[in-house]
Amino acid sequence: MKGHSTAPAPAGSFLPNLRSVRANIGGWAQLSVVQYFVAEAAVIQAWAGPEPYSRATGYISDLGAVSCGVYEDRAVCSPLHLLMNASFVVQGLGLILGALFLTAGLLCVAARPGVAARPGVAARRFRSVAADSAPARLLTVPWILAVAIRILTGAAGVGTVIVGLVPEDLDSPWHFAGALMFFIGGGFALLLLGILWFRQTPVSWFLALCGLVCIGALITGGVTGMEVPLPGLLERLMGYPVTIGLAAAGLVIAQRVHTERKAARLG
């Protein structure tokens, strides 16, 4: 009958507009942090210290040290330090872009089947569903988590940029502060994202585990002052889960955006 249609409403799909572009950029920005591992492997291969570099005993920041010499009782010499520091900056910018472009609405429903991923529609539909099953005051909880995740991810990104711009052997407190921002911000962002996506996707367990490993290693490092037999391994237990976990989250978001846009085209 005229005026009626069985086709899905355009508002419920992820149409090729500015918002969809932003969501795509945000998701793949998170995924881009994987480039770090490629750069790290190349820099380790070029290591020119008196002893071979070991991921178990060598600090990550040693790979970005500008000068060859002894730093805090460690002999460091990293000819490809520019590549390592550039990788830190690229990783940080990817996290910052993810924090800026991924809206709270999209984060809330990115892993929730059957709920439109378009931010404005996601917000309205989430409120409608939640209003039938929870008090009004509980409606804000996922949004608070999503906003916190964006802030923490952005802080982690800023910290990584600082680490790349201020290498450890410049003896600046900014390098240590930047590393803490990355570990703390990234670890708690993953833990909260695991909670936000709980029962929406099995990936939520993986993200929460990555966050817990990072936070646990960070606490261990703080209590021991990094005076452990394998300080490099402990530091990597702080950093690797953040890099891997946020990349996995970015992949989930990017795949959801791709699915929504494909459905919109078919519709």
SEDO-405203 format. One record per residue (C-alpha): residue number from 1; x, y, z; chain. Coordinates in steps of 0.5 Angstrom, whole numbers. Layout:
BEGIN
  num   east  north     up  cadena
  NUM      X      Y      Z       A
...
! end
This chain:
BEGIN
  num   east  north     up  cadena
    1      0      0      0       A
    2      3      7     -2       A
    3      6     10      4       A
    4      8      4      7       A
    5     15      0      6       A
    6     18     -7      9       A
    7     25     -4      8       A
    8     29     -3     14       A
    9     29      4     16       A
   10     35      8     14       A
   11     36     11     21       A
   12     37      4     23       A
   13     43      2     19       A
   14     50      5     18       A
   15     50      9     12       A
   16     56     12      9       A
   17     56     19     12       A
   18     61     23     16       A
   19     59     18     23       A
   20     61     12     19       A
   21     67     15     17       A
   22     69     17     24       A
   23     67     10     26       A
   24     72      6     21       A
   25     77     11     23       A
   26     77     10     30       A
   27     76      2     29       A
   28     82      2     25       A
   29     86      7     29       A
   30     86      2     35       A
   31     88     -4     30       A
   32     94      0     28       A
   33     98     -1     34       A
   34    100     -8     32       A
   35    105     -4     28       A
   36    109     -3     34       A
   37    111    -11     34       A
   38    114    -10     27       A
   39    118     -4     29       A
   40    120     -7     36       A
   41    123    -14     32       A
   42    127    -10     27       A
   43    130     -5     32       A
   44    132    -11     36       A
   45    135    -14     30       A
   46    140     -8     30       A
   47    142     -8     37       A
   48    149     -6     38       A
   49    150     -7     45       A
   50    156    -11     48       A
   51    151    -16     50       A
   52    145    -19     45       A
   53    138    -16     47       A
   54    133    -20     51       A
   55    126    -19     52       A
   56    126    -22     58       A
   57    132    -17     61       A
   58    132    -11     57       A
   59    127     -5     58       A
   60    123     -3     52       A
   61    125      4     53       A
   62    132      2     52       A
   63    131      1     44       A
   64    129      8     44       A
   65    135     11     47       A
   66    139     16     43       A
   67    146     15     45       A
   68    150      9     46       A
   69    153      8     53       A
   70    151      6     60       A
   71    144      8     63       A
   72    142      6     70       A
   73    147      0     70       A
   74    145     -2     63       A
   75    149     -2     57       A
   76    145      0     51       A
   77    146      2     44       A
   78    140      2     39       A
   79    142      4     32       A
   80    135      4     30       A
   81    132      8     36       A
   82    129     13     31       A
   83    125      7     28       A
   84    123      5     35       A
   85    121     12     38       A
   86    117     13     31       A
   87    113      7     33       A
   88    111     10     40       A
   89    109     16     37       A
   90    105     12     31       A
   91    102      8     36       A
   92    100     14     41       A
   93     97     17     35       A
   94     93     11     33       A
   95     90     11     41       A
   96     88     18     41       A
   97     85     18     34       A
   98     81     12     37       A
   99     79     16     43       A
  100     77     22     39       A
  101     73     18     33       A
  102     69     13     37       A
  103     63     15     40       A
  104     60     13     47       A
  105     54     11     43       A
  106     58      6     39       A
  107     62      3     44       A
  108     56      1     48       A
  109     53     -3     42       A
  110     59     -5     38       A
  111     59    -12     40       A
  112     52    -12     41       A
  113     48    -16     36       A
  114     41    -14     34       A
  115     43     -7     36       A
  116     44     -1     31       A
  117     51      1     31       A
  118     50      8     28       A
  119     51     12     34       A
  120     45     17     35       A
  121     40     11     33       A
  122     44      6     38       A
  123     43     11     44       A
  124     36     12     43       A
  125     35      4     42       A
  126     39      3     48       A
  127     35      8     52       A
  128     29      4     50       A
  129     31     -3     52       A
  130     34     -1     58       A
  131     28      3     60       A
  132     24     -3     60       A
  133     29     -7     65       A
  134     32     -2     69       A
  135     31      4     74       A
  136     32     10     70       A
  137     39     12     74       A
  138     42      5     71       A
  139     41      8     64       A
  140     47     12     65       A
  141     52      7     67       A
  142     54      4     60       A
  143     55     11     58       A
  144     60     13     64       A
  145     64      7     62       A
  146     64      9     55       A
  147     66     16     56       A
  148     71     13     62       A
  149     74      8     56       A
  150     75     14     51       A
  151     79     18     56       A
  152     83     13     59       A
  153     85     11     52       A
  154     86     18     50       A
  155     91     18     56       A
  156     95     12     54       A
  157     96     15     47       A
  158     98     21     50       A
  159    103     18     54       A
  160    106     13     49       A
  161    107     20     44       A
  162    111     23     50       A
  163    115     16     51       A
  164    117     17     44       A
  165    118     24     44       A
  166    122     24     50       A
  167    127     18     50       A
  168    129     15     57       A
  169    137     17     56       A
  170    135     24     56       A
  171    134     24     64       A
  172    127     27     64       A
  173    121     25     68       A
  174    116     26     63       A
  175    119     19     60       A
  176    117     16     66       A
  177    110     19     67       A
  178    109     18     59       A
  179    110     10     61       A
  180    105     10     67       A
  181    100     14     63       A
  182    100      8     58       A
  183    100      3     63       A
  184     95      5     67       A
  185     90      8     62       A
  186     91      2     57       A
  187     90     -3     63       A
  188     84      0     66       A
  189     81      2     59       A
  190     81     -5     57       A
  191     78     -8     64       A
  192     72     -3     63       A
  193     71     -5     56       A
  194     71    -12     58       A
  195     66    -10     63       A
  196     62     -6     58       A
  197     62    -12     53       A
  198     60    -17     58       A
  199     56    -22     55       A
  200     56    -19     48       A
  201     62    -22     46       A
  202     67    -27     48       A
  203     72    -22     47       A
  204     70    -19     53       A
  205     73    -24     57       A
  206     80    -23     53       A
  207     80    -16     54       A
  208     79    -16     61       A
  209     84    -21     62       A
  210     89    -17     58       A
  211     87    -11     63       A
  212     88    -15     69       A
  213     95    -18     67       A
  214     97    -11     65       A
  215     95     -8     72       A
  216     97    -14     76       A
  217    104    -13     73       A
  218    104     -6     74       A
  219    103     -7     81       A
  220    108    -12     82       A
  221    113     -7     79       A
  222    111     -2     83       A
  223    112     -6     90       A
  224    118     -9     87       A
  225    121     -3     84       A
  226    122     -7     78       A
  227    128    -11     82       A
  228    126    -17     79       A
  229    130    -23     76       A
  230    127    -21     69       A
  231    125    -14     69       A
  232    124    -14     61       A
  233    119    -19     62       A
  234    115    -16     67       A
  235    115     -9     63       A
  236    112    -13     57       A
  237    107    -16     62       A
  238    105     -9     63       A
  239    105     -6     56       A
  240    104    -12     51       A
  241     97    -14     54       A
  242     95     -6     52       A
  243     97     -6     45       A
  244     94    -13     44       A
  245     88    -12     47       A
  246     86     -5     44       A
  247     88     -8     37       A
  248     83    -13     39       A
  249     78     -8     41       A
  250     79     -4     34       A
  251     78    -10     30       A
  252     71    -12     33       A
  253     69     -5     32       A
  254     71     -4     25       A
  255     68    -11     23       A
  256     61     -9     26       A
  257     62     -2     22       A
  258     63     -6     16       A
  259     57    -11     17       A
  260     53     -5     18       A
  261     55     -2     12       A
  262     54     -8      8       A
  263     47     -9     11       A
  264     45     -2      9       A
  265     48     -3      2       A
  266     44     -9      1       A
  267     38     -6      4       A
! end
